[in-house]
Every structure is written in structure tokens, then in C-alpha cells.
Amino acid sequence: SMPVVKVPSLSPDVSNAQGVSYSVGMKDLAEFNSDAKLAVERIIQDYENWILDQEQKIKNLDSAFQNIAVGHIKECRVFLSNIKSGWALLSDDADVQHCLRDASSAMNQQRVAYGADTREVVYESKTKKYSVQGQNPHAVERDQARWRPFQIAFILANLVRASAKEEIEDSAVDVIWMPTGGGKTEAYLGLSAFVILWERRLQLIGVRKPSPSGTTKVFMRYTYRLLTVQQLTRAASLICALEIIREKNPDRYGSGEVRIGCWLGGKTTPNTRKQAVSRYKTAKRLPNKKKAEFVLTKCPWCGARLAEVYDGQPVGYRIVKVLKEDRVMIHCPDENCHFRSRTVKNEKGKVLDRGIPLFDTDEDLYEFPPDFVVGTVDKVAMMAWKPMSGRLFGMSDGVRKWSPPALLIQDELHLISGSLGSIDASFETMIEELCTNDGGRKPLIVASTATTKNYVDQIANLYARSSRIIPPPGLDIKDSF
């Protein structure tokens, strides 16, 4: 029988020889305290030493492998140099530092919110009132969440590009490769948090063009219908955290709310407000305790269960007026949750009735472009038939009016292959053009993948860009520090 070869798994959690973890506290980084500085500098220093060690080993390799080894170490050096540039930028630019600190604080809150257990709703039929069980997860003091070393390295390595006001010189696509559960999503959510705050900052100081009803800063795409409720809720938890930060700092990040929108096929989410209202009316007819067909099933901030129907009322969903039309609004059923009911002023000073800052109806997305749009590849193909969708890219009637998304994220890159890839690639050219700012700044593109097979060709075919694997491996596939 064949011997079984056990490959040690790549781990996202690494420690040094003394057993000290290389993770960085999210709160520490938010405070930019000495613990955070020490932790980041330890990563940079030890990573550099590790690269030197790898270089020493090259001469012992078979001559056939030496060129490839040199190439690998060169990639590691590029990554190290980008991390160092990002870290230096934080010391040099107070504005960039402020945005990253707030982004780290938001991610720490996101971990608390997303990790919350679902809190059940108990309905009292006599009084026609319901109560939410359990405790608001934010009411408890808890240990800070931590950045895994590859996550903070990825964010730092992209800071110079992500904060560029003009054209980005380095257009390579960073492809994050980590085993499932390693934290790829958290890595690019962290970068997204920074980009959203930074782009809002640039709009406020006049470097980018704001829109009275909001602009999209990050466009994250999943392959056809692969988006799960978990992924959406996870991103929505971050958006809630960013919105609370913005409410406290409107002079830094603007008066319009931070929103997330899901832009999915009509079977999952409604295309029009009329469809949304009719879905809502269908839900009202369901028997008690039945779950209505809504995308969001728990509050992304406090975990309260949404969408169950009691006495003809779907929990957490109600109808509000917008521009003389009815739209369905999502709000938290817990009276003590921040996202139960609030009012937000838009840039024109109009007061809007708001709950959870998530929109799932296409018309609402076009009317109020969300900062963060989660979409599937198939929606992009519809754009030619839906001119209003151009508003997500800062276009109105075919003319650039506002700043477009600055960051594109492609999740599960390996699934865009074959005929789907051929069709998607033709749209990528259009998306890049739509996201190119008047100053010529093309969008930053990052991707994540579960397999590194053919990724260089794939990125070249989809985006006509070069690519790098993050974190780059050394001489051994299992060791990227």
C-alpha cells in the first residue's frame, strides 16, 4: 500500500521561539499604544530575519531549484517592504493613522457583534408585545479581539495603495490564500473598513466627489449565488460598528450614514420596492413563529432574531415612506439596541427614518448607494439593462458625477473559471473603467482563494493585472513564516 504523507497544515496563528504570539490586539492598535507598536515591530523584525534564514538555505538546494527559490524570496522581500512602507505611513500621516485606528476599533466591535448568539424573541399574545431574550453582547466587558499576523501584514502592505489620492503605481492583485477558517474574510473586511473611512475623509476635504445620497467605496463580489447569510451578517456587523463611529465623528466622516447593500439575484432579494412590499405582505399572512423569506435573520449588532412572524407582523421589518413610495425597512426588535430606530440626516439635511443600515432592494441601492456593496457576478451582467445601476459606480445618465468604488474584492476566485470566467472577464474591463476616478486612479483589487492553482493566469485573464499570493511562501509550501 502507498505510504500516507501527512502535510502539516498552514496555520494562521504563529508564535516566536519563546512562545510569544505574533497577533496584534485590535483595541491596542485602535489606541496605537506601545503594545501594538511592539507587536507590529516584532512581526516586521522577525519576518526579516526569517527571510535572511531562507536566503542562507538556497545554496544548499539542487541547482535546478535555485532560480525558483530566489524568485520566492524576492516575493517575500516585496511583501516585507510593503509592510514596512505601510507601517512608516502610519507614523508620517496622522489622517491615515486616525482612519486605521478607527477601522481597528470597528473590527474589534464587529467580532463582538458577529460572535453574538442568536437572541430569541418571545411573543405575548395577550399584550401583543414581544421581548428579546439574553443580553446585548456589547453590554459586557470582554477581552479585545486580535489581528492574526497575516491579516495585519496584509492590511499594512496595502495601506500605501489604499490611501493613494492619485493614481496607484502598483496595480498587482493580492490574492489571499489561507485554509478555510484561517481568517481571509476578516483580513479584507479590515482593509474595507479603512477604505470606507478614508474615502469618506477624502470626500469631506474635497479630494473626491461626494453624492448627496451617498457613494459606494467597496464592491465585494461572490461567485454566482454563493453568498451565504453568514457572510452578509458578518459584513453588516462591521458596517454597524463603522456607522456608530461615524455618528460620533460626523466632522471626520460626514453626515450620511454608513450603509451596506446586497445586490443579488431576484430570487434572493427584490429588484424593486414594489416587489419588496409584496414579499412583506406575503410574510404577514404566515402562521405564527414561521420564518419569513428575508435575507437577514438576526440583528447584525446585537443578535436579536429577525423575520419570525407573530400575529401577522414579521419581527424587525416594517414599511416606511421614501420619496412618496413605500419601502421595507429593517430594524432591530430589541428596544435597547442602537439599531432599533434612529433618524439620520442626509447630505441635503433631510431627516430619514432608519433602523439597521442594510438595504436589500435594488431600487434602494441605486437611490442611496451604500458604502459597501456585496454582490454576485451575475448582477454585473444586468447592468447594461439597468442604467440606474451606474449610480453604484458614481455615474448618472452615463456621466461621472461622484467618486466610484476604490476597492474591489473577489471572494472565492478559484470558482471563476471556464465559461463563467470568459463572460466575467469581459465585464471586468467595464467595471475597471467605471471605477476609474477622474484623476486616473484605478481601483485596488484584492481576491481570496482556497487553491493557488493557476492563479497567475487567472488574474491575468480576468483583470489583465499581475498578482501576488499573500502571505508568500518561502522555500517550503507549508512555511510562509
C-alpha positions as CSV (number, residue, x, y, z in Angstrom):
1,S,0.0,0.0,0.0
2,M,1.1,3.6,-0.6
3,P,2.5,5.4,2.4
4,V,0.3,8.2,3.7
5,V,2.1,11.6,3.5
6,K,0.9,13.9,6.3
7,V,1.3,17.5,5.3
8,P,1.4,19.8,8.3
9,S,-1.3,22.4,7.8
10,L,-0.6,26.0,7.3
11,S,-1.7,27.8,10.5
12,P,-2.8,31.4,10.7
13,D,-1.7,31.6,14.4
14,V,2.0,31.8,14.8
15,S,4.3,32.4,17.8
16,N,8.0,33.1,18.1
17,A,10.6,30.7,19.6
18,Q,9.8,31.9,23.1
19,G,6.1,31.1,22.5
20,V,5.0,34.8,22.2
21,S,2.1,35.1,19.8
22,Y,2.6,37.4,16.8
23,S,-1.0,38.6,17.0
24,V,-1.8,42.3,17.5
25,G,-4.7,43.4,19.7
26,M,-7.4,45.2,17.8
27,K,-8.0,47.6,20.7
28,D,-4.3,48.1,21.1
29,L,-4.0,49.2,17.5
30,A,-7.1,51.4,17.9
31,E,-5.3,53.2,20.8
32,F,-2.0,52.9,18.9
33,N,-0.4,52.1,22.2
34,S,3.1,50.6,23.0
35,D,1.7,47.1,23.0
36,A,0.5,47.5,19.4
37,K,3.8,49.1,18.2
38,L,5.9,46.4,19.9
39,A,3.7,43.6,18.4
40,V,3.9,45.1,14.8
41,E,7.6,45.8,15.1
42,R,8.2,42.2,16.3
43,I,6.4,40.8,13.2
44,I,8.5,43.1,10.9
45,Q,11.8,42.3,12.6
46,D,11.3,38.5,12.9
47,Y,9.9,38.3,9.4
48,E,13.0,40.0,8.0
49,N,15.2,37.6,10.0
50,W,13.2,34.6,8.7
51,I,13.8,35.8,5.1
52,L,17.5,36.0,5.7
53,D,17.5,32.5,7.1
54,Q,15.6,31.3,3.9
55,E,18.2,33.0,1.7
56,Q,21.0,31.1,3.5
57,K,19.3,27.8,2.6
58,I,19.1,28.5,-1.1
59,K,22.7,27.5,-1.8
60,N,22.1,24.0,-0.3
61,L,19.3,23.4,-2.8
62,D,19.6,21.4,-6.1
63,S,20.8,23.8,-8.8
64,A,17.5,23.2,-10.7
65,F,15.6,24.7,-7.8
66,Q,17.8,27.7,-7.0
67,N,16.2,30.1,-9.5
68,I,12.7,29.3,-8.3
69,A,13.8,29.7,-4.7
70,V,15.4,33.1,-5.5
71,G,12.0,34.2,-7.1
72,H,10.1,33.1,-4.0
73,I,12.4,35.0,-1.6
74,K,12.1,38.1,-3.9
75,E,8.3,37.9,-3.4
76,C,8.7,37.7,0.4
77,R,11.0,40.8,0.2
78,V,8.4,42.8,-1.8
79,F,5.8,41.9,0.9
80,L,8.2,42.9,3.7
81,S,9.0,46.2,2.0
82,N,5.2,46.9,1.5
83,I,4.5,46.1,5.2
84,K,7.3,48.5,6.2
85,S,6.0,51.3,4.0
86,G,2.5,50.9,5.4
87,W,3.9,51.0,9.0
88,A,6.0,54.1,8.2
89,L,3.0,55.8,6.6
90,L,1.1,55.4,9.9
91,S,3.8,57.4,11.7
92,D,4.0,60.0,9.0
93,D,0.4,60.7,8.2
94,A,-1.9,61.5,11.2
95,D,-5.0,61.2,9.0
96,V,-4.2,57.8,7.7
97,Q,-3.4,56.7,11.2
98,H,-6.7,58.0,12.6
99,C,-8.6,56.1,9.9
100,L,-6.8,52.8,10.5
101,R,-7.2,53.2,14.3
102,D,-11.0,53.7,13.9
103,A,-11.0,50.7,11.4
104,S,-9.3,48.5,14.0
105,S,-11.8,49.7,16.7
106,A,-14.7,48.9,14.4
107,M,-13.3,45.4,13.7
108,N,-13.0,44.7,17.4
109,Q,-16.7,45.7,17.8
110,Q,-17.5,43.6,14.7
111,R,-16.0,40.5,16.3
112,V,-18.3,41.0,19.4
113,A,-21.4,41.6,17.3
114,Y,-20.9,38.8,14.8
115,G,-19.9,36.4,17.6
116,A,-23.1,37.0,19.5
117,D,-25.5,34.1,20.0
118,T,-28.9,34.5,18.3
119,R,-31.3,36.0,20.9
120,E,-34.7,34.5,20.7
121,V,-37.9,36.6,20.6
122,V,-40.7,35.7,23.0
123,Y,-44.2,36.9,22.0
124,E,-47.0,37.7,24.5
125,S,-50.3,37.3,22.5
126,K,-52.4,39.0,25.2
127,T,-50.5,42.2,25.2
128,K,-49.3,41.8,21.6
129,K,-45.8,42.7,22.7
130,Y,-42.6,40.7,22.3
131,S,-39.3,40.7,24.3
132,V,-35.8,39.8,23.3
133,Q,-34.1,37.2,25.4
134,G,-30.5,37.2,26.6
135,Q,-28.1,40.1,27.0
136,N,-26.9,42.7,24.5
137,P,-23.3,41.4,23.7
138,H,-21.9,45.0,23.9
139,A,-23.1,45.4,27.5
140,V,-20.3,43.1,28.7
141,E,-16.7,44.0,29.1
142,R,-14.6,41.5,27.2
143,D,-11.1,40.8,26.1
144,Q,-10.1,42.5,22.8
145,A,-10.1,40.5,19.6
146,R,-6.8,40.1,17.9
147,W,-5.4,40.5,14.4
148,R,-3.7,37.4,13.2
149,P,-0.2,38.2,11.9
150,F,-1.0,37.6,8.2
151,Q,-4.1,39.8,8.5
152,I,-2.4,42.8,9.9
153,A,0.5,42.2,7.5
154,F,-1.9,42.2,4.5
155,I,-3.6,45.4,5.7
156,L,-0.3,47.3,6.3
157,A,1.1,46.1,3.0
158,N,-1.9,47.6,1.2
159,L,-2.0,50.9,3.2
160,V,0.1,53.0,0.8
161,R,-2.1,51.9,-2.2
162,A,-5.4,52.1,-0.4
163,S,-4.7,55.7,0.8
164,A,-3.4,56.9,-2.6
165,K,-5.2,60.1,-3.7
166,E,-4.0,59.9,-7.2
167,E,-3.0,57.0,-9.4
168,I,-1.8,53.8,-7.8
169,E,1.6,52.8,-9.2
170,D,1.4,49.2,-8.2
171,S,-1.7,47.5,-9.7
172,A,-0.9,43.9,-8.7
173,V,-3.8,41.9,-7.3
174,D,-3.1,40.5,-3.9
175,V,-4.6,37.0,-3.6
176,I,-5.1,35.9,0.0
177,W,-4.5,32.1,0.4
178,M,-5.2,30.5,3.7
179,P,-7.0,27.3,4.6
180,T,-10.8,27.7,5.4
181,G,-11.3,29.2,8.8
182,G,-7.9,31.0,8.7
183,G,-9.5,34.5,8.6
184,K,-9.4,35.6,4.9
185,T,-12.7,37.4,5.3
186,E,-11.6,39.3,8.4
187,A,-8.4,40.4,6.5
188,Y,-10.2,42.1,3.7
189,L,-13.0,43.4,6.0
190,G,-10.3,45.2,7.9
191,L,-9.0,46.7,4.7
192,S,-12.6,47.6,3.7
193,A,-13.2,49.4,7.0
194,F,-10.1,51.5,6.4
195,V,-11.1,52.3,2.8
196,I,-14.6,53.3,3.7
197,L,-13.4,55.8,6.4
198,W,-10.5,57.1,4.3
199,E,-12.7,57.7,1.2
200,R,-15.3,59.5,3.3
201,R,-12.4,61.6,4.7
202,L,-11.3,62.4,1.1
203,Q,-14.8,63.4,0.1
204,L,-15.1,65.7,3.1
205,I,-11.8,67.5,2.3
206,G,-12.7,67.8,-1.4
207,V,-10.3,65.3,-2.9
208,R,-13.2,63.0,-4.0
209,K,-16.7,63.9,-5.2
210,P,-19.4,63.1,-2.7
211,S,-23.0,62.5,-3.7
212,P,-26.0,63.9,-1.7
213,S,-27.3,60.3,-1.3
214,G,-24.0,58.5,-0.6
215,T,-21.4,56.7,-2.7
216,T,-20.1,53.1,-2.9
217,K,-16.5,52.7,-1.7
218,V,-16.1,48.9,-1.6
219,F,-17.6,46.4,-4.0
220,M,-17.3,42.9,-2.9
221,R,-18.3,40.1,-5.2
222,Y,-19.1,36.4,-4.6
223,T,-19.4,33.9,-7.4
224,Y,-22.9,33.2,-8.6
225,R,-25.3,32.7,-5.7
226,L,-22.6,31.6,-3.3
227,L,-23.2,34.4,-0.8
228,T,-24.3,33.0,2.5
229,V,-26.4,34.8,5.1
230,Q,-23.4,34.3,7.5
231,Q,-21.1,36.3,5.2
232,L,-23.6,39.0,4.8
233,T,-24.3,39.3,8.5
234,R,-20.5,39.4,9.2
235,A,-20.0,42.3,6.8
236,A,-23.2,44.0,8.2
237,S,-21.8,43.8,11.8
238,L,-18.8,45.8,10.6
239,I,-21.0,48.4,8.9
240,C,-23.0,48.8,12.1
241,A,-19.7,49.4,14.0
242,L,-18.5,51.9,11.4
243,E,-21.8,53.7,11.5
244,I,-21.6,54.2,15.3
245,I,-18.1,55.6,14.9
246,R,-19.3,57.9,12.2
247,E,-22.3,59.1,14.3
248,K,-19.8,60.2,17.0
249,N,-17.4,61.9,14.4
250,P,-19.6,63.5,11.7
251,D,-16.9,66.2,11.2
252,R,-14.4,63.5,10.2
253,Y,-16.6,61.1,8.3
254,G,-19.6,63.0,7.1
255,S,-23.3,63.2,8.0
256,G,-24.6,60.5,5.7
257,E,-24.9,57.0,7.3
258,V,-22.5,54.2,6.6
259,R,-24.6,51.5,4.8
260,I,-24.2,48.0,3.3
261,G,-26.3,46.9,0.4
262,C,-26.8,43.4,-1.0
263,W,-27.1,43.2,-4.8
264,L,-28.2,39.7,-5.5
265,G,-30.3,37.8,-8.0
266,G,-34.1,38.5,-7.9
267,K,-34.8,35.1,-6.3
268,T,-32.8,36.1,-3.2
269,T,-33.6,39.8,-2.9
270,P,-36.2,42.0,-4.5
271,N,-35.3,44.1,-7.5
272,T,-38.0,46.8,-6.9
273,R,-39.6,48.4,-3.9
274,K,-43.0,47.0,-5.2
275,Q,-41.6,43.5,-5.1
276,A,-40.2,44.2,-1.6
277,V,-43.6,45.4,-0.3
278,S,-45.4,42.4,-1.9
279,R,-42.8,40.0,-0.3
280,Y,-43.6,41.8,3.0
281,K,-47.3,41.3,2.5
282,T,-46.8,37.6,1.8
283,A,-44.9,37.4,5.0
284,K,-47.7,39.0,7.0
285,R,-50.0,36.1,6.1
286,L,-47.7,33.4,7.5
287,P,-48.8,31.5,10.6
288,N,-47.2,32.4,14.0
289,K,-43.5,31.5,14.6
290,K,-43.0,30.9,10.9
291,K,-39.8,32.5,9.4
292,A,-40.4,34.9,6.5
293,E,-38.2,34.8,3.4
294,F,-36.0,37.7,4.3
295,V,-32.2,37.8,3.8
296,L,-31.3,39.0,7.3
297,T,-32.4,36.6,10.1
298,K,-30.6,38.2,13.1
299,C,-29.6,41.7,14.1
300,P,-26.0,42.1,13.0
301,W,-25.3,44.3,16.0
302,C,-27.0,42.5,19.0
303,G,-28.0,39.1,17.7
304,A,-31.8,39.5,18.2
305,R,-33.7,37.1,15.9
306,L,-35.5,38.7,12.9
307,A,-38.1,37.7,10.4
308,E,-40.3,35.4,12.5
309,V,-44.0,36.3,12.1
310,Y,-46.3,37.0,15.1
311,D,-49.9,38.0,14.6
312,G,-49.3,39.0,11.0
313,Q,-46.2,41.1,11.8
314,P,-42.7,40.0,10.7
315,V,-40.3,40.9,13.5
316,G,-37.8,43.6,12.5
317,Y,-39.5,44.5,9.2
318,R,-41.8,47.5,8.6
319,I,-42.9,49.8,5.9
320,V,-41.7,53.4,5.7
321,K,-42.1,56.1,3.1
322,V,-39.3,57.2,0.9
323,L,-39.9,59.7,-1.9
324,K,-43.6,59.1,-1.7
325,E,-43.1,55.4,-2.2
326,D,-43.3,52.6,0.3
327,R,-40.1,50.7,1.1
328,V,-39.4,47.9,3.6
329,M,-37.1,48.9,6.4
330,I,-35.2,46.5,8.6
331,H,-34.8,47.4,12.3
332,C,-33.8,45.6,15.5
333,P,-36.7,44.3,17.7
334,D,-34.7,45.0,20.9
335,E,-35.7,48.3,22.4
336,N,-32.2,48.7,23.9
337,C,-30.4,48.1,20.6
338,H,-28.7,51.0,18.9
339,F,-30.3,50.0,15.6
340,R,-33.9,49.8,16.9
341,S,-34.9,53.1,15.5
342,R,-32.9,56.2,14.7
343,T,-33.1,59.2,12.4
344,V,-30.3,60.1,10.0
345,K,-29.8,63.4,8.2
346,N,-28.7,63.0,4.6
347,E,-26.3,65.4,2.9
348,K,-29.2,67.7,1.9
349,G,-30.3,67.9,5.6
350,K,-33.4,65.8,5.1
351,V,-34.3,63.6,8.1
352,L,-34.7,59.9,7.2
353,D,-36.2,57.1,9.3
354,R,-33.6,54.4,9.7
355,G,-33.0,51.1,11.6
356,I,-30.3,48.6,10.6
357,P,-28.1,50.2,7.9
358,L,-28.7,47.4,5.4
359,F,-30.5,47.7,2.1
360,D,-31.5,44.6,0.1
361,T,-33.7,46.0,-2.6
362,D,-32.0,47.1,-5.9
363,E,-34.0,50.3,-6.2
364,D,-33.0,51.3,-2.7
365,L,-29.3,50.6,-3.5
366,Y,-29.5,52.8,-6.7
367,E,-31.3,55.6,-4.8
368,F,-29.0,55.5,-1.8
369,P,-25.6,53.9,-2.9
370,P,-24.3,52.0,0.1
371,D,-20.6,52.4,1.2
372,F,-20.2,48.6,0.9
373,V,-22.0,46.6,-1.7
374,V,-22.0,42.8,-1.6
375,G,-23.0,41.4,-5.0
376,T,-22.8,38.4,-7.1
377,V,-21.1,38.2,-10.5
378,D,-24.5,37.7,-12.3
379,K,-25.8,41.1,-11.2
380,V,-22.9,42.8,-13.1
381,A,-24.2,41.2,-16.3
382,M,-27.5,43.0,-15.8
383,M,-26.0,46.5,-15.7
384,A,-26.5,47.1,-19.4
385,W,-30.3,46.8,-19.0
386,K,-30.4,48.8,-15.7
387,P,-28.9,52.2,-16.3
388,M,-29.7,53.2,-12.7
389,S,-27.2,50.6,-11.5
390,G,-24.5,53.0,-12.8
391,R,-25.1,55.1,-9.6
392,L,-23.2,52.4,-7.6
393,F,-20.2,53.4,-9.7
394,G,-20.7,57.2,-9.4
395,M,-22.4,57.5,-12.8
396,S,-25.6,59.3,-13.6
397,D,-27.1,59.3,-17.2
398,G,-23.8,57.9,-18.4
399,V,-21.7,60.7,-16.9
400,R,-19.3,60.5,-14.0
401,K,-20.8,62.6,-11.2
402,W,-19.4,61.1,-8.0
403,S,-16.4,59.1,-6.8
404,P,-16.6,55.4,-7.7
405,P,-15.7,52.4,-5.6
406,A,-12.0,52.4,-4.6
407,L,-11.7,48.8,-3.7
408,L,-12.9,45.6,-5.5
409,I,-12.8,42.3,-3.6
410,Q,-13.3,39.0,-5.4
411,D,-14.1,36.2,-3.0
412,E,-13.5,32.5,-3.9
413,L,-11.5,33.5,-7.0
414,H,-10.9,29.8,-8.0
415,L,-14.6,29.4,-8.8
416,I,-14.5,31.9,-11.6
417,S,-13.2,29.6,-14.3
418,G,-14.3,28.1,-17.6
419,S,-17.2,29.8,-19.4
420,L,-18.2,31.8,-16.3
421,G,-14.6,33.2,-16.3
422,S,-14.8,34.1,-20.0
423,I,-18.0,36.0,-19.5
424,D,-16.9,37.6,-16.3
425,A,-13.6,38.8,-17.8
426,S,-15.4,40.8,-20.4
427,F,-17.3,42.6,-17.7
428,E,-14.2,43.2,-15.6
429,T,-12.9,45.6,-18.3
430,M,-16.1,47.6,-18.0
431,I,-16.1,47.6,-14.1
432,E,-12.5,48.8,-14.0
433,E,-13.4,51.6,-16.4
434,L,-16.4,52.5,-14.3
435,C,-14.3,52.5,-11.2
436,T,-11.5,54.7,-12.6
437,N,-11.6,58.1,-11.0
438,D,-11.3,61.3,-13.0
439,G,-7.7,61.6,-11.6
440,G,-6.9,58.3,-13.3
441,R,-6.9,56.3,-10.1
442,K,-7.8,52.8,-11.0
443,P,-9.4,50.6,-8.2
444,L,-7.4,48.5,-5.9
445,I,-8.3,44.8,-6.5
446,V,-7.8,42.0,-3.9
447,A,-9.0,38.4,-4.0
448,S,-9.2,35.4,-1.9
449,T,-8.8,31.8,-2.9
450,A,-8.9,28.3,-1.5
451,T,-6.4,26.9,-4.0
452,T,-3.3,28.5,-5.6
453,K,-3.6,26.5,-8.9
454,N,-3.2,28.7,-12.0
455,Y,-3.9,31.9,-10.0
456,V,-1.4,33.9,-12.1
457,D,-3.0,33.1,-15.4
458,Q,-6.4,33.6,-13.9
459,I,-5.7,37.1,-12.6
460,A,-4.1,38.0,-15.9
461,N,-7.1,36.7,-17.9
462,L,-9.7,38.3,-15.6
463,Y,-8.1,41.7,-14.8
464,A,-5.0,42.0,-17.1
465,R,-3.0,42.6,-13.9
466,S,-0.1,40.9,-12.3
467,S,-0.7,39.1,-9.0
468,R,0.9,38.0,-5.7
469,I,0.0,35.3,-3.3
470,I,-0.4,36.6,0.3
471,P,1.3,35.5,2.5
472,P,4.0,34.5,0.0
473,P,5.6,31.1,0.7
474,G,9.3,30.7,1.4
475,L,11.2,27.6,0.2
476,D,8.5,25.3,1.5
477,I,4.8,25.4,0.7
478,K,4.0,24.9,4.4
479,D,6.1,27.8,5.6
480,S,5.3,31.4,4.8
481,F,6.7,32.4,8.3
